[in-house]
Amino acid sequence: METVGVYKAKTHLPKLLERVKKGERIIISKHGIPIAVLQPFAPQEKSDAATVIMEIRRLREKCHLSGISIREMIDEGRR
């Protein structure tokens, strides 16, 4: 993975984007400190509704209020 400075990245952005389009990852640095990565875009896969609902239910099973009511939590947040 190549590292380029901010000035070079601004000056040669179209060329860098062509390289990224081919699969390369390029680090952009400012004064030698990495601040960003140019990398190919990878769209996230969408989950179907049934899978999302199942994951939410699994999460809810793990979370418990330990005897505290929602009203008590609201009142605690207002203090």
DSSP file (Angstrom, degrees, kcal/mol; ACC not computed):
  #  RESIDUE AA STRUCTURE BP1 BP2  ACC     N-H-->O    O-->H-N    N-H-->O    O-->H-N    TCO  KAPPA ALPHA  PHI   PSI    X-CA   Y-CA   Z-CA
    1    1 A M              0   0    0      0, 0.0     2,-0.2     0, 0.0    25,-0.2   0.000 360.0 360.0 360.0 125.1    0.0    0.0    0.0
    2    2 A E  E     -a   26   0A   0     23,-0.7    25,-2.9     1,-0.0     2,-0.5  -0.543 360.0-144.9 -85.4 148.8    1.5    3.3   -1.1
    3    3 A T  E     -a   27   0A   0     -2,-0.2     2,-0.3    23,-0.2    25,-0.2  -0.957  18.8-178.1-113.2 131.9    1.5    6.5    1.0
    4    4 A V  E     -a   28   0A   0     23,-3.0    25,-2.9    -2,-0.5     2,-0.1  -0.946  25.7-113.9-127.4 151.0    1.1    9.9   -0.7
    5    5 A G  E  >  -a   29   0A   0     -2,-0.3     4,-2.4    23,-0.2    25,-0.2  -0.316  31.6-107.3 -76.6 164.8    1.1   13.3    0.8
    6    6 A V  H  > S+     0   0    0     23,-1.3     4,-2.7     1,-0.2     5,-0.2   0.909 118.5  52.2 -59.8 -44.8   -1.9   15.6    0.8
    7    7 A Y  H  > S+     0   0    0      1,-0.2     4,-2.6     2,-0.2    -1,-0.2   0.936 112.1  45.1 -59.5 -47.4   -0.5   17.9   -1.9
    8    8 A K  H  > S+     0   0    0      1,-0.2     4,-2.6     2,-0.2    -1,-0.2   0.883 111.9  53.4 -63.9 -37.8    0.3   15.0   -4.2
    9    9 A A  H  < S+     0   0    0     -4,-2.4     4,-0.3     2,-0.2    -2,-0.2   0.919 112.0  44.5 -63.4 -43.1   -3.2   13.5   -3.6
   10   10 A K  H >< S+     0   0    0     -4,-2.7     3,-0.7     1,-0.2    -2,-0.2   0.918 117.0  45.8 -65.7 -42.7   -4.8   16.8   -4.5
   11   11 A T  H 3< S+     0   0    0     -4,-2.6    -2,-0.2     1,-0.2    -1,-0.2   0.863 125.6  29.0 -69.5 -36.9   -2.6   17.3   -7.6
   12   12 A H  T 3X S+     0   0    0     -4,-2.6     4,-2.5    -5,-0.2     3,-0.4   0.019  77.3 129.0-115.5  26.2   -3.0   13.7   -8.9
   13   13 A L  H <> S+     0   0    0     -3,-0.7     4,-2.9    -4,-0.3     5,-0.2   0.886  72.6  52.6 -53.7 -46.5   -6.4   12.7   -7.6
   14   14 A P  H  > S+     0   0    0      0, 0.0     4,-1.7     0, 0.0    -1,-0.2   0.909 112.4  46.1 -58.3 -39.8   -7.7   11.5  -11.0
   15   15 A K  H  > S+     0   0    0     -3,-0.4     4,-1.8     2,-0.2    -2,-0.2   0.911 113.0  49.6 -67.4 -41.5   -4.7    9.2  -11.4
   16   16 A L  H  X S+     0   0    0     -4,-2.5     4,-2.4     1,-0.2    -1,-0.2   0.909 108.9  52.6 -63.7 -40.8   -5.0    7.9   -7.8
   17   17 A L  H  X S+     0   0    0     -4,-2.9     4,-2.5    -5,-0.2    -1,-0.2   0.861 106.0  54.0 -64.5 -34.8   -8.7    7.2   -8.3
   18   18 A E  H  X S+     0   0    0     -4,-1.7     4,-1.0    -5,-0.2    -1,-0.2   0.904 109.7  47.9 -63.9 -40.1   -7.9    5.2  -11.4
   19   19 A R  H  <>S+     0   0    0     -4,-1.8     5,-1.9     2,-0.2     3,-0.4   0.900 111.8  49.4 -66.3 -40.0   -5.5    3.1   -9.4
   20   20 A V  H ><5S+     0   0    0     -4,-2.4     3,-2.1     1,-0.2    -2,-0.2   0.899 104.6  58.8 -64.7 -39.9   -8.1    2.7   -6.6
   21   21 A K  H 3<5S+     0   0    0     -4,-2.5    -1,-0.2     1,-0.3    -2,-0.2   0.805 102.4  54.8 -58.1 -30.0  -10.7    1.6   -9.3
   22   22 A K  T 3<5S-     0   0    0     -4,-1.0    -1,-0.3    -3,-0.4    -2,-0.2   0.444 132.9 -90.2 -84.8  -0.7   -8.3   -1.2  -10.2
   23   23 A G  T < 5S+     0   0    0     -3,-2.1    -3,-0.2     1,-0.3    -2,-0.1   0.379  80.0 136.8 113.5  -5.1   -8.2   -2.4   -6.6
   24   24 A E      < -     0   0    0     -5,-1.9     2,-0.4    -8,-0.1    -1,-0.3  -0.374  42.5-144.1 -74.6 154.3   -5.3   -0.5   -4.9
   25   25 A R        -     0   0    0     14,-0.2   -23,-0.7    -2,-0.1     2,-0.4  -0.973  17.1-168.0-114.4 134.8   -5.5    1.0   -1.5
   26   26 A I  E     -aB   2  38A   0     12,-2.6    12,-3.6    -2,-0.4     2,-0.4  -0.987  12.5-143.2-129.3 130.1   -3.6    4.3   -1.0
   27   27 A I  E     -aB   3  37A   0    -25,-2.9   -23,-3.0    -2,-0.4     2,-0.5  -0.761  11.2-151.8 -90.7 134.0   -2.9    6.0    2.3
   28   28 A I  E     -aB   4  36A   0      8,-2.8     7,-3.1    -2,-0.4     8,-1.6  -0.924  18.7-171.2-105.3 129.1   -3.0    9.9    2.3
   29   29 A S  E     -aB   5  34A   0    -25,-2.9   -23,-1.3    -2,-0.5     2,-0.5  -0.855  19.7-151.6-121.9 156.1   -0.7   11.5    4.9
   30   30 A K  E >  S- B   0  33A   0      3,-2.4     3,-1.6    -2,-0.3   -25,-0.0  -0.984  87.8 -14.1-126.4 118.3   -0.2   15.0    6.2
   31   31 A H  T 3  S-     0   0    0     -2,-0.5    -1,-0.1     1,-0.3   -26,-0.0   0.866 131.1 -53.8  54.8  39.1    3.3   15.8    7.5
   32   32 A G  T 3  S+     0   0    0      1,-0.2    -1,-0.3   -28,-0.0   -27,-0.0   0.435 114.4 116.9  81.2  -0.7    4.0   12.0    7.5
   33   33 A I  E <   -B   30   0A   0     -3,-1.6    -3,-2.4     2,-0.0    -1,-0.2  -0.895  69.4-121.3-104.1 120.9    1.0   11.1    9.6
   34   34 A P  E     +B   29   0A   0      0, 0.0    -5,-0.3     0, 0.0     3,-0.1  -0.369  40.2 162.8 -60.4 131.5   -1.7    8.9    7.9
   35   35 A I  E     +     0   0A   0     -7,-3.1     2,-0.3     1,-0.4    -6,-0.2   0.555  57.9  10.4-124.9 -17.6   -5.1   10.7    7.8
   36   36 A A  E     -B   28   0A   0     -8,-1.6    -8,-2.8     2,-0.0     2,-0.4  -0.990  55.3-138.6-158.5 162.0   -7.1    8.8    5.2
   37   37 A V  E     -B   27   0A   0     -2,-0.3     2,-0.6   -10,-0.2   -10,-0.2  -0.996   9.7-151.5-128.0 127.8   -7.3    5.8    3.0
   38   38 A L  E     +B   26   0A   0    -12,-3.6   -12,-2.6    -2,-0.4    -2,-0.0  -0.880  35.8 154.6 -92.0 123.4   -8.4    5.7   -0.6
   39   39 A Q        -     0   0    0     -2,-0.6   -14,-0.2   -14,-0.2   -19,-0.1  -0.976  48.8 -79.4-147.0 159.3   -9.9    2.3   -1.3
   40   40 A P        -     0   0    0      0, 0.0     2,-0.3     0, 0.0   -19,-0.1  -0.274  52.5-107.3 -59.8 144.0  -12.4    0.7   -3.6
   41   41 A F        -     0   0    0      1,-0.0     0, 0.0     2,-0.0     0, 0.0  -0.565  32.8-168.8 -73.5 131.4  -16.0    1.2   -2.6
   42   42 A A        -     0   0    0     -2,-0.3    -1,-0.0    -3,-0.1    -3,-0.0  -0.903  15.7-141.2-123.4 100.9  -17.6   -2.0   -1.3
   43   43 A P        -     0   0    0      0, 0.0     2,-0.2     0, 0.0     3,-0.0  -0.312  23.1-114.7 -62.4 142.8  -21.4   -1.7   -1.0
   44   44 A Q        -     0   0    0      1,-0.1     2,-0.2     0, 0.0     0, 0.0  -0.522  28.6-111.7 -77.8 143.7  -22.8   -3.4    2.1
   45   45 A E        -     0   0    0     -2,-0.2     2,-0.4     1,-0.1    -1,-0.1  -0.540  31.0-124.9 -73.2 139.1  -25.1   -6.4    1.6
   46   46 A K        -     0   0    0     -2,-0.2     2,-0.3    -3,-0.0    -1,-0.1  -0.677  18.8-137.7 -85.9 137.7  -28.6   -5.7    2.6
   47   47 A S        -     0   0    0     -2,-0.4     2,-0.1     1,-0.1    -1,-0.0  -0.693  21.4-114.3 -91.1 146.3  -30.3   -8.0    5.1
   48   48 A D     >  -     0   0    0     -2,-0.3     4,-1.9     1,-0.1     3,-0.4  -0.422  30.0-108.3 -75.9 159.7  -33.8   -9.2    4.6
   49   49 A A  H  > S+     0   0    0      1,-0.2     4,-2.5     2,-0.2     5,-0.2   0.855 116.4  56.5 -58.6 -40.0  -36.4   -8.0    7.1
   50   50 A A  H  > S+     0   0    0      1,-0.2     4,-2.1     2,-0.2    -1,-0.2   0.895 107.7  48.5 -62.0 -40.2  -36.8  -11.5    8.7
   51   51 A T  H  > S+     0   0    0     -3,-0.4     4,-2.3     2,-0.2    -1,-0.2   0.913 111.2  49.7 -66.0 -43.0  -33.0  -11.6    9.5
   52   52 A V  H  X S+     0   0    0     -4,-1.9     4,-2.3     2,-0.2    -2,-0.2   0.920 111.0  49.4 -62.7 -44.4  -33.0   -8.1   11.0
   53   53 A I  H  X S+     0   0    0     -4,-2.5     4,-2.3     1,-0.2    -1,-0.2   0.908 110.6  50.7 -61.3 -42.4  -36.0   -8.9   13.2
   54   54 A M  H  X S+     0   0    0     -4,-2.1     4,-2.1    -5,-0.2    -1,-0.2   0.899 110.3  49.5 -62.9 -40.9  -34.4  -12.1   14.4
   55   55 A E  H  X S+     0   0    0     -4,-2.3     4,-2.1     2,-0.2    -2,-0.2   0.882 110.0  50.9 -66.5 -38.2  -31.2  -10.2   15.3
   56   56 A I  H  X S+     0   0    0     -4,-2.3     4,-2.4     2,-0.2    -2,-0.2   0.910 109.8  50.2 -64.4 -42.4  -33.1   -7.6   17.2
   57   57 A R  H  X S+     0   0    0     -4,-2.3     4,-1.7     1,-0.2    -2,-0.2   0.899 109.6  50.6 -63.7 -40.2  -34.9  -10.3   19.2
   58   58 A R  H  X S+     0   0    0     -4,-2.1     4,-1.0     1,-0.2    -1,-0.2   0.904 110.9  49.5 -63.3 -40.5  -31.6  -12.0   20.0
   59   59 A L  H >X S+     0   0    0     -4,-2.1     4,-1.2     1,-0.2     3,-0.6   0.912 108.3  53.0 -63.8 -42.9  -30.2   -8.7   21.2
   60   60 A R  H 3< S+     0   0    0     -4,-2.4    -1,-0.2     1,-0.2     3,-0.2   0.845 103.5  57.6 -62.8 -33.8  -33.3   -8.0   23.4
   61   61 A E  H 3< S+     0   0    0     -4,-1.7    -1,-0.2     1,-0.2    -2,-0.2   0.826 107.3  48.5 -65.5 -30.3  -32.9  -11.4   25.1
   62   62 A K  H << S+     0   0    0     -4,-1.0     2,-0.5    -3,-0.6    -1,-0.2   0.752 100.3  75.8 -80.5 -25.2  -29.4  -10.4   26.2
   63   63 A C     <  +     0   0    0     -4,-1.2     2,-0.3    -3,-0.2    -1,-0.0  -0.780  57.1 172.5 -97.9 126.5  -30.4   -7.0   27.6
   64   64 A H        -     0   0    0     -2,-0.5    -3,-0.0     1,-0.1    -2,-0.0  -0.968  34.0-141.8-131.0 147.6  -32.2   -6.8   30.9
   65   65 A L    >   -     0   0    0     -2,-0.3     3,-1.3     3,-0.1    -1,-0.1   0.530  35.7-133.5 -85.1  -6.2  -33.1   -3.8   33.1
   66   66 A S  T 3  S-     0   0    0      1,-0.3     3,-0.1     2,-0.0    -2,-0.0   0.892  71.7 -45.9  55.5  45.4  -32.3   -5.7   36.3
   67   67 A G  T 3  S+     0   0    0      1,-0.3     2,-0.4     0, 0.0    -1,-0.3   0.441 106.8 127.6  83.2  -0.7  -35.5   -4.6   38.1
   68   68 A I    <   -     0   0    0     -3,-1.3    -1,-0.3     4,-0.0     2,-0.1  -0.758  53.2-136.0 -91.2 133.1  -35.3   -1.0   37.1
   69   69 A S     >  -     0   0    0     -2,-0.4     4,-1.9     1,-0.1     5,-0.1  -0.474  18.8-117.7 -83.6 160.1  -38.4    0.4   35.4
   70   70 A I  H  > S+     0   0    0      1,-0.2     4,-2.5     2,-0.2     5,-0.2   0.889 116.5  57.3 -62.1 -39.0  -38.3    2.6   32.4
   71   71 A R  H  > S+     0   0    0      1,-0.2     4,-2.6     2,-0.2    -1,-0.2   0.912 105.7  49.9 -58.7 -43.5  -39.9    5.4   34.4
   72   72 A E  H  > S+     0   0    0      1,-0.2     4,-2.3     2,-0.2    -1,-0.2   0.882 110.1  50.7 -63.4 -38.4  -37.0    5.2   37.0
   73   73 A M  H  X S+     0   0    0     -4,-1.9     4,-1.9     2,-0.2    -1,-0.2   0.904 111.0  48.3 -66.0 -40.7  -34.5    5.4   34.1
   74   74 A I  H  X S+     0   0    0     -4,-2.5     4,-1.0     2,-0.2    -2,-0.2   0.933 112.4  48.3 -63.8 -46.0  -36.2    8.5   32.7
   75   75 A D  H >X S+     0   0    0     -4,-2.6     4,-0.6     1,-0.2     3,-0.5   0.892 109.7  53.1 -62.3 -39.4  -36.3   10.2   36.1
   76   76 A E  H >< S+     0   0    0     -4,-2.3     3,-0.8     1,-0.2    -1,-0.2   0.879 106.9  52.6 -63.1 -38.6  -32.6    9.3   36.6
   77   77 A G  H 3< S+     0   0    0     -4,-1.9    -1,-0.2     1,-0.2    -2,-0.2   0.723 103.5  58.3 -70.1 -21.5  -31.7   11.0   33.3
   78   78 A R  H <<        0   0    0     -4,-1.0    -1,-0.2    -3,-0.5    -2,-0.2   0.599 360.0 360.0 -85.2 -11.0  -33.5   14.2   34.2
   79   79 A R    <<        0   0    0     -3,-0.8    -1,-0.2    -4,-0.6    -2,-0.1   0.492 360.0 360.0 -76.3 360.0  -31.5   14.8   37.4
